[in-house]
Amino acid sequence: MAAVNAALKIVVTPGLTLPTVSDDDRARISVAGGGAKVVVTAPEAFPAEVRDADVVLGFVSRRMYLTARKLRWVHAIASGVDAFLYDELKRSDVILTSEKGLVGEHLADHAFGLLLMLTRQLATALRLGADAWNHRPEMRAREFELTGLTMGVFGFGGTGRAVARRAAAFGMNVVALDRDPVPPSEQVPEVWRSGDFDRLLAHADVLCVCCPLTAQTRGLLDAAAFRKMKPGAILVNVTRGEVMVEADLVDALQTGRLAGAALDVAPREPLPPSSRLWSLPQVVMTPHTAGASQFRTKRNLDRFVANLERFRRGEPLQGVVDKTLGY
């Protein structure tokens, strides 16, 4: 990548994971960009500002991308980038980076929070309120501990590795699979590959989805996959809901093939009240909030600022998305 010497225009579009940009952050971005012009814009002003932007921190729709004459780099303020992968951007030389690898800790915290709501009957106690005391025997009969169970991690990036560390701390055995030849970890001495997917399903007492949404993972957890899972397994998903087929998941839960599902993401979002998932007692859900952390904005801005300096020097950037693979 060639060094950049001309003055840059950087447009920042705040969003859910970057709600505000302080004056100090704006100044920091400008300095890292070599005195760049930094424009923090509201959505209604973004179309006009993006036309001559060199760099965007935030989301760029296809319609806006088609008006951007100078755009060279987009940094997403989300770990999942499927919304960016329209054909024009995929085929272009525009670099796409994200915060991938930076969100694993809080996603893993959330995954275990949801899992414990099922295994320790916390969701039941919350739902019953004061009446829970009258249901102690059946609640105790359904509680179990995680020690000695097998956590199957589907996708061994930042989130998968954070889940594996927590699973090991709970006394679980951990197996993991990734599409790419990623390095192992202390908890996972061997990372299985895509051809071992059925093996992962058969081994896991708890299957935790930690993968991105791609053409290969969309709808992968369907009726056939659920039939291959260990009877009575629990599904945890805090990354991408579209990996699951909703009707097949409901059927697997209703028939007892799966003992439960702990979900921060759903196959449809927002999940309509008519979905059967809302009424199944062995399902706990949160409204796609696992991505929240008091550290998230700083981590992402730190990466963006460091990348700006690399961008100006013509050095490789961190968190680059392979636009063909989708992550």
C-alpha angles and dihedrals in degrees: 000000000000121000117258117231104162121091112271131223111211120191118199120198111191118218144159095305094036103037097163140013115210125218088250091054091047090052091047091052091049093051093047088050092055096255093326122178106249119200119187104196140188116234093257092056096042097087092060095043098047094058093081099023120129095192133022126199103197139026123335116192121210091253092053093043091057090059095047107103100178105028114142105159138022123192112198121219090215135065093227113067104178090117090062096052101092114141098258094056093040092055095044132089090241110126116232120201132172144178092267110151092027101079102055099099099059094037089054091048089053093046091056092044090057093042092053090050086066104035095045095037091241092141090052092050091049092048094049096044113180091359090065089088089066091055099050097118096054093041091052090047091057098045120101137168128240096228111123096007122122120247112204112203115201105200119021103212126112095308094044092051092049090050090049092053092051093044091054090049088056090054095255127143111238131212122175140190131199134175091227130059093258121170120263124243138218090269095042112040092178125034112208121222134229093277089064095061094111089047090054091051092050094048102045123096085179120026113199117195108217100155133112123250110261136151087268097049099041108110092355093134097068135138092288092052093047090052089056094052121100108271110259095020123149124231120215121187126176100150118053126000096195089072086077127069104225100211092047092049091051091050093049090052096044093050093047095244086124119038093206150335127227108195137178091168130046136202087248123034124235088026106224119238088244092068113113089223090077094061102042108106093212092060125086120186141180123194101255092288100131090100094069120107136148087233100048101089093047093047092051095044090048089054092047093050092047089048091050090060090048091047092055091049093047093244127143115275129231121245095022113176119223097226092201095053093037100234 
